[in-house]
Amino acid sequence: MTLRRLWIGLLILAVLTPLGLWLPERMGAGDAWGEWSAEEVGRQLGQVPAGMARLAERWHAPVPDYAPAGWETRPLSYLSVAYIGSALLGIAVCAGLAWALGRWLSRKEDPGVT
């Protein structure tokens, strides 16, 4: 029963992720805290930290802006679907990694294997 509640809670959170798009737009807020580009950090601080500038060119998010490329101009309804899909993908990846790690850590060693 507890595991079922966990999955239901995660599903509810995934469905609520479009609030991250809707609320800042309605409230006139900027980007989400910590999701700034190197250029935005440069505007805020007056300079881009050297490490951030160096790594900004090397690291690219697997799904930038949580949506397929070219969806930046789509309506909020499309972006909401993309946010929910990204949330479900993230939940699946984390759950799969946790399951695999749990299996690996709980395996019983065979005394005959060296």
Beta strands, then each sheet from edge to edge (+ up, - down):
end
